[in-house]
Amino acid sequence: MAHLNDPNWDLAQPPTASTETFAEKGHTSSWSEQSYHETETETASQFGSTNVDTSKLDLREAKLEEFNDESPYAEVRAAVPNVDDPSIPVNTFRVWFLGIIISVILSGLNHFFLGRWPSVAISALIAQLVALPAGKFLEWLLPTRQFNTFGYIWSFNPGPFTVKEHAVITIMANAVYTDVYSTSIFAAQRVWYNERPTVGYEILLTLSSQLIGYAWAGIARQLLVWPSSMIWPSALVSCALLNTLNRNWGKKETKHMSREKFFLLVAVGSTLYYFIPGFLFTGLSVFSWVCWIAPENQTINTLFGYNTGLGLGFLTFDWSMISWLGSPLVSPWWTEANVFIAFVIIYWIIAPILYFRNVLFAKYFPISTSSAFDNTGLPYDITAVVDDNGLFDVEKYKAYSPLFMPVNLQLAYGTQFAMITAVVVHTFLWYRHDIARQFRRSLRDEKDVHARLMMAYPEVPAWWYCALFVVAFVFGVVAIEIYPTQFPIWALILSLVIGFIFVIPVGIIRAITNQLPAINVLAEFVGGYVLPGRPVGVMVFKTFGFVSMYQSLFFLNDLKIGHYMKIPPRIMFMAQVVASTLACFVCVGVQEWQFANIEDYCMPTQKQGFVCNDIETFATASIIWGGIGPQRLFSAGAMYNWVLYFFLIGALLPIPFYFLAVRYPTSFWRYVNIPVCFAGLAQLPPATGIAYSSFAMVGAFFQWFMRRYHFGWWLRFNYILSAGLDIGVSLGMVIVFFCLQYPKGGVELNWWGNTVWQNTFDAMGVPALVPNGTIGPLVWS
């Protein structure tokens, strides 16, 4: 990939710099003691027709016959070894036994607690941590006797538990720890639309939506996995932890603190510390101290509040709040700077101007909330505008109220509209030649050391991916035809086309920046126009349009982990598909059991807290987009028509920054990434300013200061620190929930440190104005 297209490539550092490898700590190994220059092919395609003098830049690449023995990226060198032993066993009984058990438990528990408030989620990092001692236990327990099955020699215990076995189990956990998205449709159909979907329909729709995106990964792997420039920062954290845990298992390091000891101290410390902001003194998490001073000053709470305010401030003492957007120790610093600058401009400058000028009745609602409101200032009641069959009722809508959105929700939709067009334009400007060239290349054409090492293993045949697509597509067609989903086959095809179009442009952004632009808003927007008055149909449209791409990118991320860890691709494919398939059956089964055995499940009065807040948000979105529809919200003459101009803004903004970067290739302009600016704002709301300011502050310290001035420490410990903090918080949440909050109604500490932030206008969502009757138009249709 042309390096000017790649902000992670350091143009200021010549390629003759020495680097410390993962495998040879304390030894210097230079990856650049060879002749480097730019090939004619690379030069011709780098900037299209733009002539750029790159002779003074270090944009030099090796010839095909001159290979690098190290990755040119410090992030990769810090986490991944540059050696491999193809004889290490991978496809073992231990892998499948532990992988299947962990996949079933992880997917089942996470789905069980998804509908509860407060909820708890067991991350894949915890599964990764548990898998190693479990594997070592099986290494000790299982017999080593060999068996001959139809000529295949195998054993329950082929030897020491290996890092590659650990990696495959981790990949299976990664495939299932996020919930199966389609179960939100089934819960919404039961509770909000008074329908009773059949188990067969649920299984088929779930399998189709979860697996169909995997087929697209087979098409995109040439561009998003094989090139060294697609570093996938989130994959590097998993690799760093895998290598750290396995490299010196049972060994002692005397020269300096080992990575293992450092990780253990951080993880234990993070777990113990979480009890303070997570239970003993929750005000340290929601540290809106200005609001504590003036709890009933609406202006102060609007500006400085961490719940429904703008979150002006930088202080929080809770890692779960700091890492709300993802770990700031993982994303490149230039990415974090893009996101934070965009946030400041849109949400700390534009949003308060709109709010305090009362644009579109803004002051009658909190400035930042994901809820929609009616013309009395109360949360919008979707049951008031649907009939007994779950269809949108125009007459009920006319008798009730138009829908109103608070300022930050309007801007949230606008920024996501802008992100969609920005991704397309940015990808065309920067990567059009790279994409065309990469699809003509094979793995053997890659110069990267990791790509060369992977040539020892046979790739997955293309027909495997094609067969998976056909099976998943047939499942989807059968599901929507046997059950009245309000969703025709042509809409299924359209939703899949939308998801497929964005796999590569969104995947490039994800692989380089660690930001994941979400197209769920686009799927809702298009679904609302093509399926008007069909809220269930729009939910299904959104699921296939969004989840298919989302699953594809998760699979590609795991393929990159396998690429770094040298896992045979065919074993990767089988592990991912088996784990995902199991999760489909487990999650549907768990949800069926919950509705059958938990009294008042998904009702506001449920005694154990299984009130399904996420499902309520999902159902609300279905009636907004599929019932009221984008025509009434955004079309010409509608109240929020102005938000559509963000499509144009997103299309235009990347263009001047592209030409500035081409004209001044060593300047900061090459780091300006408009899709990242908008994609990073996708968490708003419910996220508020503190999630962004603390993310940028911590990221600046570790990803800029420490990486620049203490590179040796950063290279050795940065990703391990991130993994330790994440695991500690996850373990702390699980312990607090199961030991303190869940048993017998839970334990509560009612003291100032836990209530001071709750007794503010910010926490209560008090608006600046209260309607005297109703607001807005007197007649609507």
Disulfide bonds with the S-S distance in Angstrom:
Cys602-Cys612 1.90
